[in-house]
Amino acid sequence: MKKLASILLAIFLGFIAGRLAASNRQGEIPRTLLFRIVSPNGATESYLFGTHHAFSKSFFDTLSNTRAKLMAAEIVITESDPEPGHTANDIVNARTSETLWSKYLTKADLAYLREHLQKGATNFEKLRPEELYAALNREYTINACNTRTAADPNLSIDDYIGFLAKQSGKQVLGLETAEEQLELIKKDIEGMPPKVHKKRLSRLIELIKSGGDTQSCEATDMYREMAFDYRLTEPCRNSLMLTDRNARWLEKIVGDLQSSSCFVAVGLSHLQFECGLISQLRERGFVVEPISAI
């Protein structure tokens, strides 16, 4: 809980991670997180990596082949690479209005959160209910499902990839701004009544207090073991978060994939289904094939 506010930089990523569609059914793709991409004319070779935002350095460093492909790339593309002053923390702290938390939290839950978040880098009073839920859910997943070690930096696997890329002098491109991502969270729950916010926040806070429920770790366990089906012939189930975003992202990366060696790292759910980047790139004439991530 004490690290909650400091991870708000990647709050949106945690929200998407919670939506990861995992399955123990195996389709035509073997267990992996990494894909080789060859441009239609065969001139360039790039790589596509599916992330889970609850994981960090300790997991990524076990993927020796993935790390090698990252280090060999000319351009690294991630979901977001905020400029100074435009992180999620910056956006929240710059707001002039505060949330009336009595509408969304019980007195006990509000007192609990204020005690644990008062020293954080983010102004808790200015968070929106959906942002608080996303941050709490991510913190809960990390702790309950043991996705990180004590030695891990306070970075998602996506942020760690960006850090490694910049450390080695590579060009890093973000597909979205933090402002756009926070607005997407808001739109995704648009119209949700305060009593529903209150109920789900209270349930999540109780899980955090009690130490969590390991049955909720199915998605993280499957990610760690790479035991899921990409379901490339099934339609996407969320237009706002998957179909529409994947289409926008595709337009941004196609040019780079045709001209440079790229390493693209996005949430695993954006690789899955008919609207996913794997299927969409294949439709554009790219060769996309699974390779060992390890």
PADRENLUM-655147 format. One record per residue (C-alpha): x, y, z; residue in three letters. Coordinates in steps of 0.2 Angstrom, whole numbers, plus 5000, padded with zeros to 4 digits. Each point is the difference from the previous one (the first is absolute). Layout:
# residues N
XYZALA
...
# end
This chain:
# residues 294
500050005000MET
501450125004LYS
500650004982LYS
498350034993LEU
500150184996ALA
501749984992SER
499449884987ILE
498650114994LEU
501250054985LEU
499449834992ALA
498350005008ILE
499149974983PHE
501249854996LEU
499449915016GLY
498250034995PHE
500349914984ILE
501049865008ALA
498549965010GLY
499049974984ARG
501249884993LEU
499049854992ALA
501049855005ALA
499649824997SER
500849835002ASN
499549944983ARG
501450004988GLN
499650064982GLY
501250004985GLU
501350115009ILE
501249915012PRO
500450075017ARG
500850164997THR
499950195003LEU
501150054985LEU
499750014981PHE
501150034986ARG
499450134987ILE
500650014982VAL
499550144989SER
499049964984PRO
501550034989ASN
501249905012GLY
501150155003ALA
499850025018THR
499849885015GLU
499250065016SER
499249925016TYR
498450015010LEU
499949975018PHE
498549985011GLY
500150075017THR
499149985017HIS
500150165009HIS
500149925018ALA
501749934995PHE
501750085000SER
501849984999LYS
500249835009SER
498949924987PHE
500650094985PHE
501849965004ASP
499649814999THR
499550024981LEU
501750004993SER
499550004982ASN
498750135002THR
501350125008ARG
501249964986ALA
498850054987LYS
499650165010LEU
501850055000MET
500249964982ALA
498650124994ALA
500250174993GLU
498350075007ILE
499049945015VAL
498250035000ILE
498949995016THR
498250055005GLU
500550165008SER
501650105003ASP
499550165009PRO
501050164998GLU
500650085017PRO
498550095007GLY
498749894991HIS
500049855011THR
498449935008ALA
500650075016ASN
500350174992ASP
498350004992ILE
499149955016VAL
500950135011ASN
499750144988ALA
498149985002ARG
499150145009THR
498549905007SER
500049865013GLU
498949845000THR
498649995013LEU
500649845007TRP
498549985011SER
499049954985LYS
501249864995TYR
500749935016LEU
499449955017THR
500750105015LYS
501149865005ALA
500749974982ASP
500350194998LEU
501050015017ALA
501049854995TYR
500550074983LEU
500450175007ARG
501249925013GLU
500949904987HIS
500150134985LEU
500350165009GLN
501950004997LYS
499849944982GLY
500550104985ALA
498250014994THR
498750115007ASN
498749875006PHE
498650135001GLU
500250044982LYS
499949824993LEU
498449944991ARG
499249845007PRO
500449904985GLU
501850055001GLU
500149965018LEU
499249834996TYR
501349974986ALA
501550045012ALA
499349905014LEU
499749854989ASN
501750004993ARG
500850025017GLU
498949855006TYR
500549894985THR
501950045003ILE
499949955018ASN
498749865000ALA
500749914985CYS
501950035003ASN
500450074983THR
501550105007ARG
501449975011THR
500650125014ALA
501550044989ALA
498950064985ASP
500050194997PRO
498350085001ASN
499849994981LEU
498749894990SER
500849894987ILE
499550134987ASP
500950145009ASP
501549885003TYR
500149974981ILE
500050184997GLY
501350035013PHE
501249874992LEU
499750084983ALA
500450175005LYS
501549945011GLN
500749934984SER
499750164990GLY
498549934989LYS
498650104994GLN
498449975010VAL
498350044993LEU
498350005010GLY
498449954991LEU
498950115012GLU
500250145012THR
499649985019ALA
498650134997GLU
499249894987GLU
500249845011GLN
499150085015LEU
498650064989GLU
499849824993LEU
499849945018ILE
498750135003LYS
499049964984LYS
500049815003ASP
499050025016ILE
499050154995GLU
498349995008GLY
500549895014MET
499050055016PRO
500950055016PRO
499349865009LYS
500849884988VAL
501750095002HIS
499849995019LYS
499649815000LYS
501449954989ARG
501350115009LEU
499449945017SER
500249824994ARG
501850034993LEU
500550095016ILE
499449855010GLU
501049884989LEU
501650115003ILE
499750005018LYS
499749825002SER
501649954989GLY
499049964984GLY
499349854992ASP
501249894990THR
498649944989GLN
500150174991SER
501849974994CYS
499549894986GLU
500450134987ALA
501750045007THR
500449815002ASP
499649974982MET
501050154995TYR
501549945010ARG
499849824992GLU
499550074983MET
498649885000ALA
498650094991PHE
499150004983ASP
500250154989TYR
498249974992ARG
500550084984LEU
498449954992THR
498850075013GLU
499350174999PRO
500650145013CYS
498850035014ARG
500450185004ASN
500050134986SER
500550145011LEU
501549925008MET
500649884987LEU
499250014983THR
500150194998ASP
501750025008ARG
500849864991ASN
499550084983ALA
500750165005ARG
501649925006TRP
500249904984LEU
500050164990GLU
501450075011LYS
501149854999ILE
499949944982VAL
501150134993GLY
501449965013ASP
499849824998LEU
500350024981GLN
501550115002SER
500949955016SER
500449865012SER
498750025014CYS
499649935017PHE
498150025004VAL
499549975017ALA
498150015004VAL
498849925012GLY
499749814995LEU
498150034997SER
500550124986HIS
500849854991LEU
498549885002GLN
498449984990PHE
499650054982GLU
500250195004CYS
501749975008GLY
501750054993LEU
500549834994ILE
498449974989SER
500050184994GLN
501950004995LEU
499749844991ARG
498650084990GLU
501250144995ARG
501249874993GLY
501249995014PHE
500649835005VAL
499749975019VAL
500749855008GLU
500249945018PRO
501849975006ILE
500749955017SER
499950145013ALA
501349925011ILE
# end
